[in-house]
Amino acid sequence: MSEPSLFDVGTDVGSELPPALPHRAAHGTAPTLRQWQQEALDLYVRRRPKDFLAVATPGAGKTTFALRVAKLLFESGEVSRLYVVAPTEHLKRQWADAAARVGLAIDPNFKNSDGRHGAQFVGVAVTYAQVANKPALHRNKTEAARTLVVFDEIHHAGDALSWGDGVREAFDPAARRLALTGTPFRSDTSPIPFVDYVEDNDGVRRSKADYSYGYGPALHDHVVRPVVFMTYSGTMRWRNSSGEEMEATLGGAATKDITQHAWRTALNPEGDWIPAVLRAAHQRLLKVRDRIQDAGGLVIATDHEDARAYAAQLDALTGQRTTVVLSDDKEASNKIEEFGADGSRYWMVAVRMVSEGVDVPRLCVGVYATSTSTPLFFAQAVGRFVRLRKKAEVASVFLPSVPVLTDLANELEAERDHALGTEHEGPAEGDELIDPLDEQEGEDKASDQLTRGEFAALGSSASFDRVMFDGEEFGLGGDVGSDEELGFLGIPGLLEPEQVSELLRQQQAEQMRRSPSAAQRQRDVVDHRQLKDLRAKLNKSVSAYAAKTGMHQGSIHTKLREKCGGPAVPQADQSQLQERLRTVQLWFTRA
């Protein structure tokens, strides 16, 4: 009998992989792939490429697709060794477990000092840092056998010059390379190894995927959960480096500096904002658990100190021990696995360990309590909550009401490619308030930023702002604990996307019915874009007045509220914003 080719595939290949859709078969029993996975696999089989980049939204099933490719290549004799390169130690174990279920044994405990892996394994799982530390070793292993290399979240290969160079050196001789990512964009312009870049009409070189499957199509196909964003504003007070006491509304300040310090103040565990948001998130989690009994929650913190403080507050709130996962904790992987398996546990708090790739399917509620605001990190964080287990599950993520985050939430379905500029392109104004968390294992630069003593948080309060879903905004604000907030927190945890929109509209209509004045203000608003433009004009005028008078912008906003009345800028309606704009312009001419 002749040696089988890549095209001679049996019907039992991947029989242990998850089903195409939850209603088709019991979990783990169906031999079929999801439609996107089958399309990508068919494309791979037709092309038989050396390099293939598959972009699929978090939760869509990239691991399943990659292992089906690996199984085909092994059975056809195209490859005889498998390398999986992942961002973290925990993901190495996760890949090894998934590969074992389809009959491919890889060693996640392989160390560079081992030199060779055991004969009982067909390959290894390593981290990008591990490859960068000894690329010659991994090149030798790659050359010694026909090797398939799977790059999990390939954008990490561009994190540092040594990482990119190490990956290129180690895996250039590979027979096949399969790159995966759920977020094919970076905040910088570092090229990603083994990724093709094509110049667009504007002369910008952008990454070119062989197959793409975004969040929008995945949501339409009922492959991922819909995400409801609950945003919270409030009044923040702090002392700046000059000793001046400041006050501003979260999300209402005009400058990057004011926004940064208001945001930091909100996240300070000694204030009232975080405890109020955690209480609301836990109330939401309990509501979700009415229908999804093992639903869990995740708080993503900025640094280790905040993570421990948030966990202590959750301990007191829930009456049970909160799981804390820190990057320098040797037991981090075990803690994640234990939390994932124990449906009685409510909350996990982490800094970075679960922001990307980690599979804890029961996570349904999240609190984004970090100052990191790059599109890459935000997408990875939200991706922890979108993995669908059964039909009609809904995810809820609680956010600070900060423009950069609410913009990212509204753009969740946007398709992005990684762009290479001719020069380094820094983040746009307000795109990133502090340096992103360092991707090197065990490091956390954000904690350094928060301990420089540039300011001191004095106090904070929280207020319910609005709900965001599918590019629309619902709700007219309200106090924490009010009927306005509780109505939105109480929507069921099992809903189809269309039902989510309908219930949110009903809740907003009920809020408007209870408050005729709010209903009138709502009718005055043409659309959210016009309201956003008015806020921008007001903030620019306040900025100009501050430059002319030397007053702080937060103080000017406070004086405008005292003069004109009404709520803070994020909750103000069109007429209130217009009145403040006229007032500050009048002040400007008299100054």
C-alpha positions in Angstrom: 0.0 0.0 0.0 1.4 3.4 -0.9 2.1 6.0 1.7 -1.0 8.1 2.4 -0.9 11.7 1.2 -2.3 14.8 2.9 -5.5 14.3 1.0 -6.1 10.7 2.2 -7.8 11.5 5.5 -10.0 9.2 7.4 -13.4 10.1 8.9 -12.2 9.4 12.4 -9.6 12.1 12.4 -10.2 14.4 15.3 -13.1 12.4 16.7 -12.3 13.6 20.2 -12.5 17.2 19.3 -15.4 19.4 20.5 -18.7 19.5 18.4 -19.4 22.1 15.7 -22.3 23.6 17.7 -23.6 22.7 21.1 -27.0 21.5 20.0 -25.6 19.0 17.5 -24.1 16.5 19.9 -22.9 16.0 23.4 -19.7 17.8 24.3 -16.6 15.9 23.1 -18.5 13.3 21.0 -19.0 14.9 17.6 -16.5 14.3 14.7 -17.5 17.4 12.8 -15.9 20.8 12.9 -17.5 24.2 13.1 -18.1 25.8 9.7 -15.2 28.2 9.9 -12.8 25.5 11.1 -13.8 23.2 8.2 -13.4 26.1 5.7 -10.0 26.9 7.0 -9.0 23.2 7.0 -10.2 22.8 3.4 -8.2 25.9 2.4 -5.1 24.5 4.1 -5.5 21.1 2.3 -5.9 22.8 -1.1 -2.9 25.0 -0.7 -0.5 22.7 1.3 1.4 25.8 2.4 4.6 26.1 4.4 3.2 29.0 6.3 -0.4 29.6 7.2 -1.9 32.4 9.3 -5.3 31.8 10.8 -7.0 34.7 12.6 -10.0 33.8 14.7 -11.7 35.6 17.5 -11.0 34.4 21.0 -13.3 31.5 21.9 -13.9 30.4 18.3 -11.8 27.3 18.5 -8.3 28.0 17.1 -6.8 25.1 19.1 -9.3 22.6 17.6 -8.4 23.8 14.1 -4.7 23.6 14.7 -4.8 20.1 16.2 -6.9 18.9 13.3 -4.2 20.2 10.9 -1.5 18.6 13.0 -3.4 15.2 13.0 -3.7 15.3 9.2 -0.1 16.1 8.7 1.1 13.3 11.1 -1.2 10.7 9.5 -0.1 11.6 6.0 3.5 11.5 7.0 4.1 15.1 6.1 5.5 15.8 9.6 6.9 13.7 12.4 7.4 16.3 15.1 5.2 18.9 16.7 6.3 22.1 18.3 3.8 24.4 20.0 5.1 27.9 21.0 2.8 29.7 23.5 3.0 32.9 25.5 2.8 31.4 29.0 3.6 28.4 31.0 0.0 27.7 31.7 -0.9 27.6 28.0 1.8 25.0 27.4 -0.1 22.6 29.7 -3.4 23.5 28.1 -2.0 22.7 24.7 -0.6 19.4 25.9 -3.9 18.4 27.4 -5.8 19.2 24.2 -3.2 17.5 22.0 -3.4 14.3 24.1 -7.2 14.1 23.5 -6.5 13.7 19.8 -3.7 11.2 20.2 -0.7 13.6 20.0 1.5 13.5 23.1 3.7 16.6 23.5 5.8 17.5 26.6 4.8 20.8 28.3 7.5 20.3 30.9 10.4 20.3 28.5 13.3 22.6 29.6 16.1 23.9 27.5 18.5 22.1 29.7 16.9 18.8 28.9 18.3 18.9 25.4 15.9 16.1 24.1 12.4 15.2 24.9 11.3 11.7 25.9 10.7 9.1 23.2 7.1 8.8 24.4 6.4 12.3 23.0 6.0 13.4 19.4 7.1 16.9 20.3 7.1 19.7 22.9 5.3 22.8 24.0 7.5 25.8 24.8 7.2 29.5 25.5 8.4 32.3 23.2 10.8 33.4 26.0 12.1 29.8 26.2 12.9 29.8 22.4 14.6 33.2 22.6 16.8 32.0 25.4 18.3 29.2 23.4 17.3 29.4 19.7 20.1 27.2 18.5 18.8 24.3 20.6 15.4 24.6 19.1 16.8 25.0 15.6 18.6 21.7 16.0 15.5 19.9 17.2 13.5 21.4 14.2 16.2 20.2 11.7 16.3 16.7 13.2 12.8 15.8 12.1 10.1 17.0 9.7 8.6 19.5 12.1 5.2 21.3 12.3 5.4 24.5 14.4 2.2 25.9 15.8 2.6 29.5 17.0 -0.1 30.3 19.5 -0.9 34.1 19.5 1.9 34.7 17.0 1.9 38.5 17.7 4.0 37.7 20.8 6.9 36.9 18.5 7.2 40.6 17.9 7.3 41.6 21.6 11.1 42.0 21.7 13.9 41.9 19.2 15.4 38.9 20.9 12.0 37.0 20.7 11.5 37.7 17.0 15.1 36.9 16.2 15.0 33.7 18.3 11.8 32.5 16.6 13.2 33.2 13.1 16.4 31.4 13.9 14.8 28.4 15.6 12.0 27.6 13.2 13.3 28.7 9.8 14.0 25.1 8.9 10.5 23.9 9.9 8.6 21.8 7.3 5.4 23.5 8.2 4.5 26.6 10.3 0.9 27.3 11.4 0.4 30.7 13.1 -2.7 31.5 15.2 -4.0 34.7 16.7 -7.2 36.2 18.0 -5.8 39.7 17.9 -3.6 40.3 14.8 -2.6 43.8 15.8 0.0 45.3 18.0 0.4 48.7 19.6 3.8 49.1 17.9 5.2 48.5 14.5 7.5 45.5 15.3 7.2 42.9 12.5 5.9 39.5 13.3 8.0 36.6 12.0 6.7 34.3 9.3 3.7 36.7 8.7 3.2 38.3 5.2 2.7 42.0 4.9 1.0 43.6 1.9 1.0 47.3 1.1 -2.5 48.9 1.1 -3.7 51.9 -1.0 -2.2 54.3 1.6 1.2 52.7 1.3 1.0 51.1 4.7 2.1 47.5 5.0 -0.5 45.3 6.8 -0.5 41.7 7.9 -2.3 39.4 5.5 -4.1 36.4 7.0 -4.8 33.3 5.0 -8.1 32.8 6.8 -10.0 35.2 9.1 -13.0 34.7 11.4 -13.9 37.8 13.4 -16.1 38.3 16.5 -19.0 39.6 14.4 -19.4 36.5 12.2 -18.7 34.3 15.2 -21.5 36.0 17.1 -23.9 35.6 14.1 -23.0 31.9 13.9 -23.7 31.4 17.7 -20.0 30.4 18.2 -19.3 33.0 20.9 -21.2 34.8 23.6 -22.6 38.3 23.2 -21.0 40.8 25.5 -22.9 43.3 27.5 -20.7 46.1 28.9 -21.8 47.8 32.1 -20.0 51.2 32.5 -19.6 53.1 35.8 -18.6 56.7 36.3 -18.3 58.7 39.5 -16.5 61.6 41.2 -12.8 61.3 41.8 -10.6 63.3 44.2 -6.8 63.3 44.3 -3.7 65.4 45.1 -1.3 66.0 42.3 2.5 66.3 42.4 2.2 70.0 43.1 0.2 69.4 46.2 -3.0 70.7 44.7 -6.2 68.8 45.4 -8.2 67.9 42.2 -11.7 66.7 41.5 -13.1 65.3 38.3 -15.7 63.0 37.0 -14.5 59.7 35.6 -14.6 59.9 31.9 -15.5 63.6 31.8 -12.1 65.1 31.9 -10.6 66.6 28.7 -6.9 65.9 29.0 -4.9 62.7 29.1 -3.4 63.7 32.4 -6.8 64.4 34.1 -8.3 61.2 32.7 -5.2 59.2 33.8 -5.4 60.4 37.4 -9.2 60.1 37.7 -8.9 56.5 36.4 -6.1 55.6 38.8 -8.2 57.1 41.6 -11.2 55.0 40.7 -9.1 51.8 40.7 -7.6 52.6 44.2 -8.9 49.9 46.5 -9.1 52.3 49.4 -11.8 54.4 47.7 -15.5 53.7 47.2 -15.6 53.2 43.4 -14.0 49.7 43.3 -16.1 48.3 46.2 -19.3 49.6 44.6 -18.4 48.1 41.2 -17.4 44.8 42.7 -20.8 44.6 44.6 -22.6 45.3 41.4 -20.6 42.7 39.5 -21.2 40.1 42.2 -24.9 40.9 42.1 -24.8 40.3 38.3 -22.9 37.1 38.8 -25.6 35.8 41.2 -28.3 36.6 38.7 -26.4 34.8 36.0 -26.0 31.8 38.3 -29.8 31.5 38.4 -29.6 30.0 34.9 -25.9 29.0 34.7 -25.1 27.4 38.0 -21.3 27.2 37.7 -20.9 30.7 36.2 -17.7 32.4 37.5 -16.2 35.9 37.5 -12.8 37.4 36.8 -11.3 40.7 38.0 -8.3 41.9 35.9 -6.2 44.1 38.1 -3.3 46.5 37.3 -0.7 45.1 39.8 -0.2 42.6 42.5 -1.0 44.9 45.4 -4.4 45.9 43.9 -5.2 42.3 43.0 -4.7 41.2 46.6 -6.8 44.1 47.9 -9.6 43.4 45.5 -9.6 39.8 46.5 -9.9 40.7 50.2 -13.0 42.8 49.3 -14.5 39.9 47.4 -13.8 37.6 50.3 -15.8 39.8 52.6 -18.6 40.3 50.0 -19.0 36.6 49.1 -18.0 34.8 52.3 -15.6 32.5 50.4 -11.9 32.6 49.5 -11.2 34.3 46.2 -8.7 32.7 43.9 -5.7 35.1 43.3 -3.4 34.4 40.3 -0.2 36.3 40.1 2.5 36.1 37.4 5.3 35.2 39.9 3.3 32.5 41.6 4.6 29.0 40.8 1.2 27.6 41.5 -0.6 29.9 39.1 -1.4 27.2 36.6 -2.7 24.9 39.2 -4.9 27.7 40.7 -6.4 28.5 37.3 -7.2 24.8 36.6 -8.7 24.3 40.1 -10.9 27.4 39.7 -12.0 26.3 36.2 -13.0 22.9 37.5 -14.8 24.0 40.7 -18.1 25.5 39.8 -18.8 26.5 43.4 -16.1 29.2 43.3 -17.4 32.7 42.5 -14.4 34.9 41.7 -10.8 34.8 40.5 -8.5 37.9 40.5 -5.5 38.2 38.3 -3.0 40.7 36.9 -2.0 39.2 33.5 -2.0 35.4 33.7 -5.5 35.0 32.4 -5.7 37.9 30.0 -4.9 35.8 26.9 -5.5 32.3 25.7 -6.4 30.7 29.1 -9.5 28.6 28.8 -11.9 28.9 31.7 -15.2 28.5 29.9 -17.3 29.1 33.0 -16.2 32.8 33.2 -19.3 34.8 32.5 -18.8 38.1 34.4 -15.7 40.3 34.3 -14.4 43.5 35.9 -11.9 45.4 33.9 -10.0 47.0 36.8 -6.7 47.8 35.1 -5.2 50.9 33.6 -4.0 49.1 30.5 -5.9 50.3 27.5 -4.3 49.1 24.3 -6.7 47.5 21.8 -4.6 44.3 21.9 -4.9 43.9 25.7 -8.5 44.9 25.8 -9.5 42.4 23.1 -7.5 39.6 24.9 -9.2 40.4 28.2 -12.7 40.5 26.8 -11.9 37.2 25.0 -11.8 35.4 28.3 -15.6 35.8 28.6 -16.8 35.0 25.1 -16.3 31.2 25.0 -19.7 29.6 24.4 -20.5 26.3 26.1 -24.3 26.1 25.4 -26.7 28.1 23.4 -27.7 31.6 24.5 -25.1 32.3 27.2 -24.5 36.0 27.8 -21.2 37.6 29.0 -21.1 40.8 31.2 -18.0 43.0 31.5 -17.9 45.9 34.0 -15.8 48.9 32.8 -14.7 52.3 34.1 -16.5 54.9 32.1 -13.4 56.1 30.3 -13.6 57.1 26.6 -10.7 54.9 25.4 -12.4 51.8 26.9 -15.9 52.6 25.8 -14.6 53.3 22.3 -12.9 49.9 22.3 -16.1 48.3 23.6 -18.1 49.8 20.8 -15.6 48.6 18.2 -15.5 45.0 19.5 -16.5 43.6 16.1 -14.0 45.7 14.1 -11.6 43.8 12.0 -8.0 44.8 12.4 -4.7 44.0 10.8 -1.2 44.6 12.1 0.3 47.7 10.3 4.0 48.4 9.8 4.7 52.1 9.5 7.9 53.6 8.0 8.6 55.1 11.5 7.5 54.1 14.9 3.9 55.1 15.5 3.0 55.8 19.1 -0.5 55.4 20.5 -3.0 58.1 19.7 -4.0 60.7 22.4 -5.7 58.8 25.2 -5.0 55.4 23.6 -2.8 54.2 26.4 -2.6 56.0 29.8 0.3 54.0 31.2 2.7 51.5 29.7 1.1 48.1 28.9 1.9 45.2 31.1 5.3 43.8 30.1 4.9 40.6 28.2 8.0 39.0 29.7 7.1 36.3 32.2 6.9 37.4 35.8 7.2 41.2 35.1 4.7 43.9 35.6 5.7 47.4 34.6 2.3 48.9 35.4 2.9 48.5 39.1 6.0 50.7 38.8 3.9 53.4 37.2 1.4 53.4 40.0 4.0 53.7 42.8 6.0 56.7 41.6 4.2 59.0 43.9 3.1 61.4 41.2 -0.3 61.7 42.9 -2.3 60.5 45.9 -5.8 59.3 45.6 -8.0 61.0 48.2 -11.4 59.5 47.6 -13.9 58.2 45.0 -17.5 57.5 44.5 -19.3 55.4 41.9 -22.4 56.0 39.8 -24.0 53.8 37.2 -23.4 55.3 33.7 -24.9 53.1 30.9 -25.0 49.7 29.3 -23.3 49.1 25.9 -24.2 46.3 23.6 -23.7 45.7 19.8 -22.6 49.3 19.2 -25.6 50.8 21.0 -25.9 52.5 24.4 -28.7 52.0 26.8 -29.7 53.7 30.1 -29.7 57.3 31.4 -27.4 56.8 34.4 -28.3 56.5 38.0 -27.0 56.0 41.5 -25.5 52.8 42.6 -28.3 50.6 44.1 -31.0 52.5 42.2 -33.8 51.0 40.2 -32.1 52.3 37.1 -29.0 50.2 37.8 -30.7 47.2 39.3 -33.0 46.8 36.2 -30.0 46.4 33.9 -28.1 44.1 36.4 -31.1 41.8 36.5 -31.4 40.8 32.8 -31.2 37.0 32.5 -27.9 35.2 31.8 -29.3 33.0 29.0 -30.5 35.1 26.1 -30.1 35.2 22.3 -28.3 38.3 21.0 -31.6 39.7 19.7 -33.3 39.1 23.0 -30.5 41.0 24.8 -31.1 44.1 22.6 -34.8 43.9 23.1 -34.6 43.6 26.9 -32.1 46.5 27.1 -34.5 48.7 25.1 -37.4 47.7 27.3 -35.4 48.5 30.5 -34.4 51.9 29.0 -38.1 52.6 28.2 -39.1 51.7 31.7 -36.4 54.1 33.1 -37.7 56.9 30.8 -41.3 56.2 31.9 -40.3 56.6 35.6 -38.5 59.8 34.8 -40.3 62.0 32.4 -37.6 64.7 32.5 -35.0 62.1 31.5 -37.3 60.9 28.7 -37.5 64.5 27.4 -33.7 64.8 27.5 -33.4 61.5 25.7 -35.7 62.7 22.9 -33.5 65.9 22.6 -30.5 63.7 21.7 -30.2 63.2 18.0 -27.7 60.3 18.3 -24.7 59.3 20.3 -22.3 60.7 17.7 -23.7 64.2 18.0 -23.5 63.9 21.8 -19.9 62.8 21.6 -19.1 65.8 19.3 -20.6 68.2 21.9 -18.5 66.6 24.7 -15.4 67.1 22.5 -16.2 70.7 21.8 -16.9 71.4 25.5 -13.7 69.8 26.5 -11.7 71.7 24.0 -13.2 75.0 25.2 -12.5 74.1 28.8 -8.9 73.2 27.8 -8.5 76.6 26.1 -9.9 78.5 29.1 -7.6 76.6 31.4 -4.6 77.5 29.3 -5.7 81.2 29.4 -6.5 81.4 33.1 -4.2 78.8 34.7 -7.2 77.1 36.3 -7.3 73.3 36.3 -9.8 71.7 33.9 -11.4 69.7 36.6 -12.2 72.8 38.6 -13.6 74.5 35.5 -16.0 71.5 34.8 -17.1 71.7 38.5 -17.8 75.5 38.2 -19.8 74.9 35.0 -21.9 72.3 36.8 -22.5 74.7 39.7 -23.4 77.5 37.2 -25.5 75.5 34.8 -26.7 72.6 36.8 -27.1 69.0 35.6 -25.0 65.9 36.0 -21.4 65.3 35.1 -20.3 65.5 31.4 -20.8 61.7 30.6 -24.4 61.8 31.9 -25.3 65.3 30.6 -27.8 65.7 27.7 -27.5 67.8 24.6 -29.1 70.9 26.0 -27.0 70.8 29.1 -23.8 70.4 27.2 -24.7 73.3 24.9 -25.5 75.6 27.8 -22.1 74.8 29.4 -20.4 75.4 26.1 -22.0 78.8 25.7 -21.1 79.6 29.3 -17.4 78.7 29.1 -17.1 80.6 25.8 -18.6 83.7 27.5 -16.1 83.3 30.3 -13.4 83.1 27.8 -14.2 86.4 26.1 -14.4 88.1 29.5 -11.1 86.6 30.9 
